[in-house]
Amino acid sequence: MTEAEPQYRLVVFDELDDPKPVRDLFVEVTGTHPTDAAQWVARVPGVWPKPLDELSTRILLDRLYELEVAAEAWRVDKFPELGSPRTVHSASCDETGFRVLGLRGEAAHWVPWDKIDLISAGLIDAEDEFRDVSPPTWLQALNSGARLMLGRSPSGRRQRAMRVPRDPKPEVFVIRRDPLVTFRIIGSEMNYAYLGDRLKSSSVENFPIFLRDLCSQATKAYLTLPTKHMLEQQLTEDDIFWDDQSLLDYTHHRLLWSWYRRDGEKDHTEKS
């Protein structure tokens, strides 16, 4: 029985000053429709969505190198996946490591500080809330009920509603290595009791303290740019993500980038 040809996932790390040559390259090598290639290139940095054969992968890597675009390839069976994050509701930062606690306060997971590979914080966008300005009259309620029974949607609700803007919610993913485990901490759902005398009255105040504890102790971890902005209280629109999955995808890409950069620095040190 012949062994199946290996497949590869290709990761592009650089933002593109001129996306057209990269779009044309992927169209030429993969046979992708130009529109689909253009849409993907517009979202670069990122991971090419489909596995590639070895020859196509080598051509793409060589040509991207000529275009001065940083990229690398992983065999599909070796490509690191973050999997389903473990949501943490109670944790502490002490001298020895990051401790995750269970529902009854028992120790559920312990990560030595030097095992934390990456910390990725960001703000998750929240849709505005709409509240009724005044309750409908009995006649309006009757009409709404009749419309529902007739299969028609009640109209005009937003006209009687007040728009209440909601602030983005802070969240952080913590990645440990050996083994690869992803922890997710939602700022508003975290128990910050470990802070003791430093505990504030709201999660909005407690989350930055927790994040500073985490980052100051995990000295070997790669900190993403939004994480640094949050620590410096210099947040921008670029630090707001559409949803949890958007932040997780960004975290995954930054993890691959941190490994790529670290390997490059190691090679440079060994050659010098």
N, C-alpha and C positions, 0 to 999 in steps of 0.2 A: 504494500500500500504506500503510495507516494505521500510525503509529508505536505500538508497544506502550506501554501506560500504565506509568509508572515505579512500582517497588515500593520499599518502605523497611524498614529494620531499626530498631526502636525500643529505646533503651537507657535504663533507669531507674537512677539513681545513688544515691538515698537509701534508707536503711533506713526501714521504715514503722512508725510508732507505732500506727497504726490501719489494718490491712490491708483491712478490709471495704469501704470506699469505693472503693479501687483495684480490688479483685476485682470489685465490681459494675460498675465502669466498663468493664473489659475484657470482661466478659460482655455488656454492653449493646452495645458498639461492634463487637466481633469475632464475637459469636455463639458464643464458646467455652463449653463446659459449665462450670457453676459449680465443680465439683470440680477440673477441670483448671486453671481460673483460680486457685483457692485454693492449689493445690499450687505453681504458679509464683510467686504473690505471696509465699508463705512463704519462697521462696529469694531474693527481691529483697534487694539490688541485683542486676541482671542484664539480659540481652538477651531480649526477647520472641522466642520460638522460631520464629515464622513471619513471612515478609514481609507487609507491609501496603500497601494502596493509599493514594493521596495523601490522599483525603478522611478515611479512618479515622485516618491518621497525624496530620492536623491537629487532628481532634477530640480525640484522646488527648493530644496535647501541650498543647492549650489547657486541657483539664480537669485534667490533672496539675498544670499551673501554678496553677490555682485551688486545688488541694489542697496547694499548696506542696511539691510533689515534683519534684526536679530530674530532667530527662529531655531527651534529644535524639534526632533521627532522622538516619539516613544512607541515601542511595540505595544500593540493593543493589550496583550496579556500582562504587560508591565506598567501600563498607564495608571497612575495613582488616582483613585476616586475618593472623594470625601465621604461618600455614603450619606446615610441619614444622620444629621447632627443630634447629639444628645442634649436636650433642653435642660438647663440647670436652673433650679429655683432657690437653692441655698448653697453657698460656698464660702470659703474663707481663704485669705492669703496670709500665710505665716512664714517663718524663717526658712522652713524646709521645702515648702512647695504649695501648690494650688490644691485645696481639698474640696471635693464635691460631696455634699451631704444629701442623704436620702430624705424621704418624707417625714421620718421620725427623728431626724437629726443624726442618724447613724452615718459613719463614713462609707461613702459609695465608691469613691475613686480618689486616688492621690497621684498628683503629677509633680515630680521633682522639677525645680525651676529650669534646670538645664535641658529638660525634655520638651519644653514648650518651643515649638518651631516657629509659630507665627501668631500674631494677634491682629485681628481685622475688625475694627469698629466702624460704625456708620450710623446714619439716621435713616429710618424707614418712613417713607412718605405715608401720610394718613389722609384719607378722603375727608372733605369737609362734611360736617353733620348738618342736617336740616331738621329744625324743630318747628312745630306748629305755633304760629303766633297767637291764635285763639282757637278754641274748639269749635267744630262745625255745629251749626244749628240742627235741630231735629229734622228739619226738612232736607238739609244738605246730606245728612246721614242716611235718610231714607232713599234719596236719589242715588247716593253712592252704592247702597245695597242693591238697588234695582239694576244698576248698570253692571254690577258684578254677576248677578243672576242671568243677565242677558249676554254675558261673555264679553262685555266691553270694559275697558280699563277706566277707572275713575279719573277725571281730568281736573287739572287746576290745583293739585295738592301743593306743588312747589310754589304756586302763587300765594298760598296761605302759610308758607313756611319761611323761617328766618335762617339764613346761612350762618353757621357757626364754624369758623376756621379751626382746624385741629393741628397742633404742632407735630412735627415728625418725632418718631419715637427712637431713642437710642438703643442700639443692639451691638453685640460683639460676638465674633466667633474666635474660639481659642483652639489652635491645632497642636496636638502633641505628636511626637514621633516615637517610633519603636515601642508599641505599634502606633499606626496612624489612627488617631481618634479625633473627632470634631465635637467640640462643646459649643453650645449656643446659649448666650445669656441675654434675655430681654430685660431692658432696664426697668420697666414698670412691673415685672413679675418676679423680681429677685428679692430674696430676704437678705438684708444687709446687717443682720444682728452682730456679725463678727466685728463691725466697726467700733462697737462699744461706746466710749465717750465721744467718738467722732461722728456718731450716728446723727443724721439730720432728720427733719420732719417729712421729707418727700423723696421719692426715687430720683427726681430730677436733680436734686442736690447730692444724693448718695452715689449715683452711678459714676460721676467723674472721679470721686474719691476712690471707689473700687477700681476703676480703670487705671488710675495712677499707681495704686498698690500693685496691680497686676503687671504693668509695664516696667515699673522700677525694679521688681524682683526678677522678672524673666529677662535677664540681661542678654541672653543669647538669641532671643526671639526676633524675628523680622517684624517690624511695625509698618503697616501700610500707611500711605499718605493721609487718608481720612482719620486714621487713628492718631497720627501726630497732630493733625489739625484740632482734633477733639481735646487732646492733652494741652495744647497751647491756647485753647479757646479761640481758635481762628478758623471756624467752620465756613465753608463756602457752599454754593449750590451744587458743586460737583461731589460733595460728600453726602448728598441725599440720594437714596436708592428707591426705585419704584416699589420694591417689595423684598421679602426675606430672600427669595430665590436669586434676585439680582445681586444682593450683597454676597450670597453664598458663591455665585458664579465668579464674582470679582475676587473673592477670597481664594478660590481654587486657582485662578490664573496667577494671582500674586504669589501663591505658594510655589507654583512651578517656576515663576520668575526668580524667586529667592534661591531656589536650588540651582537654577541655571547660572545665576550670578556667582553663587558660592563656588560652584565647580570651575567657573572661569577664573576666579581669583586663586583657587587652589592650583590650577594648571600653570598660571602665571608665576606663582611662587616657586613651584617645582622646577620651572625652566630657568628662573633667574639665579 
